[in-house]
Amino acid sequence: MKNIKLKMARVEKDLSQEQLAKIVGVSRQTIGLIELGKYNPSLSLCLAICKALSRTLDELFWEDDQG
């Protein structure tokens, strides 16, 4: 399942995948795969992404029943 919420939050912060990756210490490909729903990040990576994007875990990674 694609993580549209993560992509939207990243774009709202005016960050490229490359820039977000650098902030959280992973490759650009990792961010791309997370957004595509093809990579399941560790909790520590999820928290780092949330901190970088000023969002909560629920806001970025919780799957809605309606989604």
ChimeraX attribute file (.defattr): number of C-alpha atoms within 10 A of each C-alpha:
attribute: neighborCount
match mode: 1-to-1
recipient: residues
	/A:1	10
	/A:2	13
	/A:3	18
	/A:4	15
	/A:5	15
	/A:6	21
	/A:7	20
	/A:8	13
	/A:9	18
	/A:10	20
	/A:11	13
	/A:12	10
	/A:13	13
	/A:14	12
	/A:15	15
	/A:16	14
	/A:17	18
	/A:18	15
	/A:19	15
	/A:20	21
	/A:21	19
	/A:22	12
	/A:23	12
	/A:24	18
	/A:25	12
	/A:26	13
	/A:27	14
	/A:28	15
	/A:29	13
	/A:30	17
	/A:31	23
	/A:32	17
	/A:33	15
	/A:34	19
	/A:35	20
	/A:36	15
	/A:37	14
	/A:38	13
	/A:39	14
	/A:40	12
	/A:41	16
	/A:42	9
	/A:43	10
	/A:44	10
	/A:45	14
	/A:46	18
	/A:47	18
	/A:48	17
	/A:49	24
	/A:50	21
	/A:51	14
	/A:52	17
	/A:53	19
	/A:54	12
	/A:55	15
	/A:56	14
	/A:57	14
	/A:58	10
	/A:59	14
	/A:60	20
	/A:61	17
	/A:62	11
	/A:63	12
	/A:64	8
	/A:65	5
	/A:66	4
	/A:67	5
